[in-house]
Amino acid sequence: MLKNYLKIAWRNLRKHKFYTFLNIFGLSLGLASCLLITLYVVDELSYDRAFANADRIFRINADIRFGGADMALAVAPDPLAFTLKKDYPQIEQVVRMRENGSQLVRRADATDNLKEEHVFFADSTFFKVFSVPLLQGDPNTALRNPQTVVISETDARKYFGDTNPMGKALMVDNSAAYTITGVMRDIPAQSHMRDVNMLLSMSSTEESRSNAWGSHNFNTYILFREGVNAKQFEQHFETVLQKYTSKWIQSFLGSTLEEVRKSGNYLVYTLMPLADIHLHSDRTAEINANGNIQYVYIFGVVAVFLLAIACVNFMNLATARSANRAKEVGVRKALGSERSSLVSQFLTESIMLSFLSLALAILIAYIALPLFNSLASKQIQFPIANAWFWSVLLLTGGIVGVLAGSYPAFFLSAFQPLKVLKNTIELEGRGSGYLRNALVVFQFVISVMLIVGTGVIYRQLNYIQTKKLGFNKDQMLIVNDAYALDNQVKAFKEQVLQLPNVESATVTSFLPTPSSRTDHTFFPVGQMQQDKGLNMQKWSVDYDFAKTMQLQMASGRAFDESFPSDSTGIVINEAAAKVLGYPDPIGKKIFGYEDAALTKRVDYTIIGVVKNFHFESLRKNIGALSLILYKSSGSVVFRMKGGDAPRTVEQVAALWKKMAPGQPFNYRFMDQDFDNVYRSEQRVGEIFITFATISILIGCLGLFGLSAFTAERRTKEIGVRKVLGASVGNIVALLSKEFIKLIIVAILIGSPIAWFGMNHWLSDFAYHVDLAWWMFAAAGLLAIVIALLTVSFQSVKAALMNPVKSLKSE
């Protein structure tokens, strides 16, 4: 029986090649898109789950409000980890990591440096918390001694050509030699620590022993013992605050913890599960840029929608062509076929078509995966050897076949043979017509939502690109690692300034593109009360910083070499001046501390107030910022005049190689640096427009098939109308208007849903575009134009048909 079903199904599919092609192609596009998005979602959800005991590992987060600033930090104070380990037996182990930034690294016996982007200090307990295997070395002792380092196998091959460099030394920052005591496997790409390839021993830095309860700089992780409830354990943080932090607050501010809280300030520690970090954390001092759970939800819904659109196409075309199968059903029933056998026959056709589409979808997805990886910035592998993957795919193919074919099967098998054979059955009953219309509306509701979403995302990105930031990011060349020049930094800057295309230059470690923070607390001189504190970023700059960045002064002046007193001067932004509350802050004195132990006090005189400029992401409001004069050689930034940029880069590189032989020349442009901050939104926009296009294409395939069927069904009517004088335009309008009505209904339904979704997405940005009515009108108009172009081909074809042939057709 099954063989007979398959044979008849195959013959029927071959007989109607046009509709078979539309169904298979549309369904395969939907399945391929769904498959790619599913691989993306699974990849996102798998972060940090490869670590053994991942369910027992938690990171300590800190939420602080002080000095007019709110901070959500992924770091904690240096003494917190081991204090918790000492006081609470529920904790099996702890580890701290301290970012050391990008460093120049070379073998001790070499002269040429290489750039390491993510270098961290880590406690010797790192390998007891995280199950990163060591290829060489003892995990219990590898990071125990000062000036030791554990490197990844990738770095071992990069520096030494093999994975056994034990006992050899690496020079970090051209100044400190670290002995290799371990080689670890590369940390999995699906980890929030994925780019960490070099771990320096924590005992190498004095900061790890500062006992500063108010200085938050260490990514801190806890491994709980079996059965510990992390949520309940959070209650112990209050005890820690009262027992330890309150003493620090008392010594620093002269106020109690309760008094600090009463004034509206707070310090709260919470635990975040390791597996949640990648998708649920976007805090200051993250080890890597993380993902966003919202995008996982969005793409998951898009995958379901795309698959639903493809299934809707099948149902629409199958029910629309019921007239062509009605006599077949009538004859089969007259010859004794039961309804169940007819349902089985039609479901067999549907499932066969589904598996043909699935085969083509797998091929499309396999071919498109490299392009999708590039689009999504992923390294997803096609799981060819995974039995679960193939089992799920086969199950999906069967389910899609049953779901897509169920309504047509039960609809067609319900025909009464006597009425069918007498041509008295109403083949285009209201039920089937309403259902098809509803399904078309459903398809274009989704398309309208995706079109609106794509438009809003790109408009927001354009807003980010064109918004006045308070500084000029164009034509700015950033030369990294200026410290490699040693004492020739100033000479290098002066020589580059002699180039005809260079206008100005500044040496600094701080740039107005979101990067590392350096938060400090300041007080008005003589007013060291906790309610008078001002928490703000402190940037070390030179005399030319404001000029090179083209910052605008609100009052006072920028640093000037003709004023020797500027060595103790400070420039604040308008946000800081507002918190201080001075009507005129120029000349007022504030002070802060240079060390975590609060022993090195420095008094500053406010010499200028710079207009607010965006030094963080546009997701955040502009916070308090200060500039001080201090030698800082992280980067040299050159403003160019807009001439031949590639030529200028070559000239700067030549000077670098002359003055810093053996040091890598790394550069970037500030506008590109700025764009990278919003790269995730750009990727989302690109993915959105890709799948929006696919959804529209699938919808158009169904609309094309329905319009072809409608034209075929109304052939005689068209012939009569043409004989009576109807023009081609009249016929096209007649056949198109019912589809346009459906698209308008889809616009009215889809627009409010799209408004709600995009308004929620924009709420993540402190600065964003407004949702205007014309954006939804434009999306609706685009949907109508696309539908008209799709339908008009069949409409014009039918309208141009010779009426004689139309009237002769049966």
ChimeraX attribute file (.defattr): number of C-alpha atoms within 10 A of each C-alpha:
attribute: neighborCount
match mode: 1-to-1
recipient: residues
	/A:1	8
	/A:2	10
	/A:3	8
	/A:4	10
	/A:5	18
	/A:6	16
	/A:7	13
	/A:8	16
	/A:9	21
	/A:10	15
	/A:11	12
	/A:12	13
	/A:13	17
	/A:14	13
	/A:15	11
	/A:16	10
	/A:17	11
	/A:18	11
	/A:19	22
	/A:20	17
	/A:21	16
	/A:22	20
	/A:23	28
	/A:24	22
	/A:25	19
	/A:26	30
	/A:27	32
	/A:28	28
	/A:29	26
	/A:30	27
	/A:31	32
	/A:32	27
	/A:33	26
	/A:34	25
	/A:35	22
	/A:36	22
	/A:37	23
	/A:38	17
	/A:39	17
	/A:40	20
	/A:41	18
	/A:42	12
	/A:43	16
	/A:44	21
	/A:45	18
	/A:46	13
	/A:47	23
	/A:48	25
	/A:49	16
	/A:50	16
	/A:51	18
	/A:52	13
	/A:53	16
	/A:54	17
	/A:55	15
	/A:56	21
	/A:57	23
	/A:58	22
	/A:59	23
	/A:60	22
	/A:61	23
	/A:62	20
	/A:63	17
	/A:64	16
	/A:65	16
	/A:66	22
	/A:67	22
	/A:68	20
	/A:69	16
	/A:70	14
	/A:71	15
	/A:72	16
	/A:73	22
	/A:74	24
	/A:75	27
	/A:76	24
	/A:77	22
	/A:78	25
	/A:79	20
	/A:80	24
	/A:81	21
	/A:82	17
	/A:83	13
	/A:84	18
	/A:85	18
	/A:86	11
	/A:87	10
	/A:88	12
	/A:89	11
	/A:90	17
	/A:91	20
	/A:92	15
	/A:93	21
	/A:94	25
	/A:95	24
	/A:96	28
	/A:97	24
	/A:98	24
	/A:99	20
	/A:100	13
	/A:101	12
	/A:102	15
	/A:103	19
	/A:104	21
	/A:105	23
	/A:106	23
	/A:107	18
	/A:108	17
	/A:109	10
	/A:110	11
	/A:111	13
	/A:112	14
	/A:113	22
	/A:114	17
	/A:115	16
	/A:116	18
	/A:117	15
	/A:118	19
	/A:119	23
	/A:120	22
	/A:121	23
	/A:122	28
	/A:123	23
	/A:124	23
	/A:125	18
	/A:126	21
	/A:127	20
	/A:128	15
	/A:129	22
	/A:130	19
	/A:131	15
	/A:132	18
	/A:133	14
	/A:134	19
	/A:135	15
	/A:136	20
	/A:137	19
	/A:138	13
	/A:139	23
	/A:140	12
	/A:141	13
	/A:142	24
	/A:143	29
	/A:144	19
	/A:145	17
	/A:146	14
	/A:147	20
	/A:148	23
	/A:149	28
	/A:150	27
	/A:151	24
	/A:152	21
	/A:153	23
	/A:154	16
	/A:155	19
	/A:156	22
	/A:157	13
	/A:158	12
	/A:159	17
	/A:160	12
	/A:161	12
	/A:162	12
	/A:163	21
	/A:164	17
	/A:165	20
	/A:166	15
	/A:167	14
	/A:168	15
	/A:169	20
	/A:170	22
	/A:171	20
	/A:172	20
	/A:173	17
	/A:174	18
	/A:175	9
	/A:176	13
	/A:177	19
	/A:178	22
	/A:179	20
	/A:180	25
	/A:181	25
	/A:182	27
	/A:183	28
	/A:184	24
	/A:185	16
	/A:186	18
	/A:187	22
	/A:188	17
	/A:189	15
	/A:190	19
	/A:191	22
	/A:192	23
	/A:193	19
	/A:194	16
	/A:195	17
	/A:196	21
	/A:197	23
	/A:198	21
	/A:199	27
	/A:200	30
	/A:201	24
	/A:202	26
	/A:203	19
	/A:204	20
	/A:205	14
	/A:206	8
	/A:207	18
	/A:208	21
	/A:209	11
	/A:210	15
	/A:211	15
	/A:212	19
	/A:213	20
	/A:214	19
	/A:215	19
	/A:216	20
	/A:217	20
	/A:218	26
	/A:219	24
	/A:220	23
	/A:221	26
	/A:222	26
	/A:223	24
	/A:224	23
	/A:225	15
	/A:226	12
	/A:227	8
	/A:228	13
	/A:229	12
	/A:230	18
	/A:231	10
	/A:232	8
	/A:233	15
	/A:234	15
	/A:235	12
	/A:236	12
	/A:237	16
	/A:238	13
	/A:239	11
	/A:240	16
	/A:241	19
	/A:242	13
	/A:243	11
	/A:244	14
	/A:245	20
	/A:246	19
	/A:247	17
	/A:248	20
	/A:249	18
	/A:250	14
	/A:251	11
	/A:252	15
	/A:253	16
	/A:254	14
	/A:255	18
	/A:256	18
	/A:257	20
	/A:258	12
	/A:259	13
	/A:260	20
	/A:261	14
	/A:262	11
	/A:263	11
	/A:264	11
	/A:265	19
	/A:266	15
	/A:267	17
	/A:268	14
	/A:269	20
	/A:270	16
	/A:271	18
	/A:272	20
	/A:273	18
	/A:274	23
	/A:275	22
	/A:276	17
	/A:277	22
	/A:278	24
	/A:279	18
	/A:280	15
	/A:281	19
	/A:282	17
	/A:283	18
	/A:284	16
	/A:285	20
	/A:286	19
	/A:287	20
	/A:288	15
	/A:289	15
	/A:290	19
	/A:291	19
	/A:292	16
	/A:293	17
	/A:294	12
	/A:295	17
	/A:296	19
	/A:297	12
	/A:298	13
	/A:299	21
	/A:300	16
	/A:301	14
	/A:302	21
	/A:303	24
	/A:304	17
	/A:305	19
	/A:306	29
	/A:307	25
	/A:308	24
	/A:309	27
	/A:310	28
	/A:311	23
	/A:312	27
	/A:313	28
	/A:314	28
	/A:315	24
	/A:316	25
	/A:317	22
	/A:318	25
	/A:319	23
	/A:320	21
	/A:321	20
	/A:322	19
	/A:323	17
	/A:324	12
	/A:325	13
	/A:326	23
	/A:327	18
	/A:328	16
	/A:329	23
	/A:330	22
	/A:331	15
	/A:332	17
	/A:333	19
	/A:334	14
	/A:335	10
	/A:336	8
	/A:337	13
	/A:338	12
	/A:339	18
	/A:340	11
	/A:341	15
	/A:342	20
	/A:343	21
	/A:344	17
	/A:345	20
	/A:346	24
	/A:347	24
	/A:348	23
	/A:349	24
	/A:350	28
	/A:351	22
	/A:352	19
	/A:353	26
	/A:354	28
	/A:355	21
	/A:356	16
	/A:357	25
	/A:358	26
	/A:359	18
	/A:360	19
	/A:361	25
	/A:362	20
	/A:363	14
	/A:364	18
	/A:365	22
	/A:366	18
	/A:367	11
	/A:368	14
	/A:369	21
	/A:370	16
	/A:371	12
	/A:372	20
	/A:373	15
	/A:374	11
	/A:375	16
	/A:376	18
	/A:377	12
	/A:378	16
	/A:379	15
	/A:380	18
	/A:381	12
	/A:382	15
	/A:383	11
	/A:384	9
	/A:385	8
	/A:386	9
	/A:387	10
	/A:388	10
	/A:389	13
	/A:390	13
	/A:391	11
	/A:392	11
	/A:393	18
	/A:394	15
	/A:395	12
	/A:396	16
	/A:397	22
	/A:398	18
	/A:399	14
	/A:400	24
	/A:401	23
	/A:402	19
	/A:403	19
	/A:404	25
	/A:405	27
	/A:406	17
	/A:407	19
	/A:408	25
	/A:409	25
	/A:410	17
	/A:411	16
	/A:412	24
	/A:413	25
	/A:414	15
	/A:415	20
	/A:416	16
	/A:417	21
	/A:418	14
	/A:419	14
	/A:420	19
	/A:421	16
	/A:422	10
	/A:423	12
	/A:424	10
	/A:425	16
	/A:426	11
	/A:427	19
	/A:428	14
	/A:429	9
	/A:430	10
	/A:431	10
	/A:432	18
	/A:433	15
	/A:434	12
	/A:435	14
	/A:436	20
	/A:437	18
	/A:438	16
	/A:439	20
	/A:440	24
	/A:441	23
	/A:442	22
	/A:443	27
	/A:444	28
	/A:445	26
	/A:446	27
	/A:447	30
	/A:448	30
	/A:449	26
	/A:450	24
	/A:451	26
	/A:452	24
	/A:453	24
	/A:454	22
	/A:455	19
	/A:456	25
	/A:457	22
	/A:458	17
	/A:459	18
	/A:460	19
	/A:461	20
	/A:462	12
	/A:463	14
	/A:464	19
	/A:465	14
	/A:466	9
	/A:467	12
	/A:468	11
	/A:469	16
	/A:470	17
	/A:471	19
	/A:472	17
	/A:473	20
	/A:474	15
	/A:475	17
	/A:476	24
	/A:477	24
	/A:478	22
	/A:479	21
	/A:480	19
	/A:481	22
	/A:482	28
	/A:483	18
	/A:484	24
	/A:485	18
	/A:486	12
	/A:487	11
	/A:488	14
	/A:489	18
	/A:490	15
	/A:491	12
	/A:492	19
	/A:493	20
	/A:494	13
	/A:495	11
	/A:496	21
	/A:497	18
	/A:498	11
	/A:499	13
	/A:500	11
	/A:501	18
	/A:502	21
	/A:503	15
	/A:504	21
	/A:505	25
	/A:506	23
	/A:507	26
	/A:508	22
	/A:509	20
	/A:510	22
	/A:511	18
	/A:512	19
	/A:513	18
	/A:514	16
	/A:515	15
	/A:516	14
	/A:517	14
	/A:518	13
	/A:519	18
	/A:520	19
	/A:521	15
	/A:522	22
	/A:523	22
	/A:524	18
	/A:525	14
	/A:526	9
	/A:527	12
	/A:528	18
	/A:529	14
	/A:530	22
	/A:531	19
	/A:532	17
	/A:533	21
	/A:534	23
	/A:535	24
	/A:536	24
	/A:537	18
	/A:538	21
	/A:539	22
	/A:540	19
	/A:541	22
	/A:542	21
	/A:543	18
	/A:544	18
	/A:545	23
	/A:546	19
	/A:547	16
	/A:548	21
	/A:549	22
	/A:550	14
	/A:551	18
	/A:552	17
	/A:553	18
	/A:554	13
	/A:555	17
	/A:556	16
	/A:557	16
	/A:558	23
	/A:559	26
	/A:560	13
	/A:561	11
	/A:562	7
	/A:563	9
	/A:564	10
	/A:565	13
	/A:566	20
	/A:567	15
	/A:568	15
	/A:569	22
	/A:570	25
	/A:571	29
	/A:572	26
	/A:573	23
	/A:574	23
	/A:575	21
	/A:576	27
	/A:577	21
	/A:578	13
	/A:579	17
	/A:580	20
	/A:581	10
	/A:582	11
	/A:583	8
	/A:584	11
	/A:585	20
	/A:586	19
	/A:587	14
	/A:588	13
	/A:589	17
	/A:590	22
	/A:591	18
	/A:592	21
	/A:593	16
	/A:594	12
	/A:595	14
	/A:596	16
	/A:597	16
	/A:598	13
	/A:599	9
	/A:600	10
	/A:601	10
	/A:602	12
	/A:603	16
	/A:604	22
	/A:605	20
	/A:606	23
	/A:607	22
	/A:608	24
	/A:609	26
	/A:610	25
	/A:611	16
	/A:612	22
	/A:613	20
	/A:614	17
	/A:615	20
	/A:616	18
	/A:617	19
	/A:618	19
	/A:619	13
	/A:620	13
	/A:621	14
	/A:622	18
	/A:623	21
	/A:624	24
	/A:625	24
	/A:626	22
	/A:627	25
	/A:628	21
	/A:629	19
	/A:630	14
	/A:631	12
	/A:632	17
	/A:633	24
	/A:634	16
	/A:635	22
	/A:636	23
	/A:637	27
	/A:638	25
	/A:639	24
	/A:640	22
	/A:641	15
	/A:642	12
	/A:643	12
	/A:644	10
	/A:645	16
	/A:646	9
	/A:647	11
	/A:648	18
	/A:649	15
	/A:650	11
	/A:651	13
	/A:652	24
	/A:653	18
	/A:654	13
	/A:655	16
	/A:656	22
	/A:657	14
	/A:658	11
	/A:659	17
	/A:660	19
	/A:661	15
	/A:662	16
	/A:663	22
	/A:664	18
	/A:665	20
	/A:666	14
	/A:667	17
	/A:668	14
	/A:669	16
	/A:670	21
	/A:671	16
	/A:672	12
	/A:673	16
	/A:674	18
	/A:675	16
	/A:676	14
	/A:677	17
	/A:678	16
	/A:679	15
	/A:680	18
	/A:681	17
	/A:682	19
	/A:683	15
	/A:684	20
	/A:685	20
	/A:686	17
	/A:687	18
	/A:688	21
	/A:689	19
	/A:690	16
	/A:691	23
	/A:692	23
	/A:693	15
	/A:694	18
	/A:695	31
	/A:696	23
	/A:697	17
	/A:698	28
	/A:699	26
	/A:700	24
	/A:701	21
	/A:702	27
	/A:703	22
	/A:704	21
	/A:705	23
	/A:706	24
	/A:707	21
	/A:708	18
	/A:709	17
	/A:710	18
	/A:711	23
	/A:712	15
	/A:713	15
	/A:714	13
	/A:715	21
	/A:716	19
	/A:717	15
	/A:718	26
	/A:719	25
	/A:720	15
	/A:721	15
	/A:722	21
	/A:723	14
	/A:724	9
	/A:725	10
	/A:726	14
	/A:727	14
	/A:728	18
	/A:729	11
	/A:730	14
	/A:731	21
	/A:732	22
	/A:733	16
	/A:734	14
	/A:735	22
	/A:736	21
	/A:737	13
	/A:738	11
	/A:739	21
	/A:740	18
	/A:741	14
	/A:742	20
	/A:743	26
	/A:744	18
	/A:745	16
	/A:746	24
	/A:747	25
	/A:748	15
	/A:749	18
	/A:750	23
	/A:751	22
	/A:752	13
	/A:753	15
	/A:754	21
	/A:755	20
	/A:756	10
	/A:757	15
	/A:758	18
	/A:759	15
	/A:760	11
	/A:761	15
	/A:762	18
	/A:763	11
	/A:764	12
	/A:765	15
	/A:766	12
	/A:767	17
	/A:768	17
	/A:769	16
	/A:770	12
	/A:771	14
	/A:772	10
	/A:773	10
	/A:774	9
	/A:775	19
	/A:776	25
	/A:777	14
	/A:778	14
	/A:779	22
	/A:780	26
	/A:781	16
	/A:782	14
	/A:783	23
	/A:784	21
	/A:785	13
	/A:786	15
	/A:787	21
	/A:788	21
	/A:789	15
	/A:790	21
	/A:791	25
	/A:792	19
	/A:793	15
	/A:794	23
	/A:795	24
	/A:796	17
	/A:797	13
	/A:798	24
	/A:799	26
	/A:800	16
	/A:801	15
	/A:802	13
	/A:803	20
	/A:804	13
	/A:805	12
	/A:806	19
	/A:807	15
	/A:808	10
	/A:809	11
	/A:810	8
